[in-house]
Amino acid sequence: MNSDAHVFGAGSTKSRVTQDRVAELLGAAVYHNCPEVLVARHPVLALSYVFRFLPALGWYIMKKVGPKRARAVNDGRS
């Protein structure tokens, strides 16, 4: 069994960040002594930052976009 089976979208490789890009980002983070690093594709990364710094705005966006996105995933239009 795949160890990443619990990750959403684990079967699709087109929606993942490449290993080379992750290594590059983590290397830069270690070099700059960053205590925390977020590695994700856009718009997930942008929404992560919104939730971190403006949680009320993040929840507003999720209430507007979330149901449409969930329907798209269920219909296979992801």
N, C-alpha and C positions, 0 to 999 in steps of 0.2 A: 504494500500500500504506500502511496506517495505521502511523504511527511508533510507536504503542503496542502493536503486534501481539505483541511479546514479553512483555507484561505479562499475568500470570494474570488471567483474567476480563475482558480488555480489551473484549470484546463486550458486556458487561452494564453498563449505566449505573446501574442501581439499587443496585449494590454499591460505587459510587464516592462519594468525598467531593465535594460540589459546588464549583465554581470560586469562588463567593462565600465559602464556608466556608474554603477553602484560603487565599484572599487575606486574610481576617480573621485566621486563625491565624498566617500568615507576617508580617503587619503587626505583630501583638502581639509576636511573637518578635524582630523587628528592633527594636522600641521598647524591649524589655527586654534587649537585647544577649545573647540566648540563642545560644550557640555551636553548638547542634545542636537540630533540631526534628524530631519524628516526627509525621507527618500520616497518619492511617489511621482506619478505622472500628473500633468495638469488635466483636469480641474480638481483632482483629489488633493493635491498639494495646496492649491490656493484655498480651498475650503478648510483644510486643516489649519492654515494660518488665520483665517477669519474666525474659526471657532476658538482658537487660542487667544486672540487679542480682542475680538469683538463677539463674544458668545451670543448676545441677543440678536445680532445681525445674522450670525451663523444659523441659529434656529429658525429665523424668518426665511432665510434662503431654503433651508431643508423642508420647511412646510410648503413652500411654493414648488420646488423642484422634485422633492422626494417622491411624492405619489406618482408623478409622471414617469420618473426613472424606474420605479418599482414595476409599474405596468409594462414598460418597455422590456425590462429583463424577463418578466413572466411571459411576454408574447414572443420572446426570442429576437427582439430587435436590438439587443444590447450591442 
